[in-house]
Amino acid sequence: MQELGNVGAVENRLDHIATNLSVTEENTVASMSRIHDTDMAKETMNLLKEQILSQAQQAMAVHLQQSQEHVLGLFK
């Protein structure tokens, strides 16, 4: 009888361990998903920032060239 009780106790502990592992797995997957989503958002923002900076540099270069041409035109 005592051995049957011991087997039942071990089975109970194993059930709790399995439940805890299942919850841990779910939490880990959810955390990894949030990390991945966060990184994608951050990288998208970084890409947009770099594109805006590049466009601004190009616009400044065009403006500078036009200004130089205008100044040179004043001397003609």
PyMOL commands that set and color helices and strands:
alter all, ss='L'
color gray80, all
select helices_A, chain A and resi 2-74
alter helices_A, ss='H'
color red, helices_A
deselect
rebuild
show_as cartoon
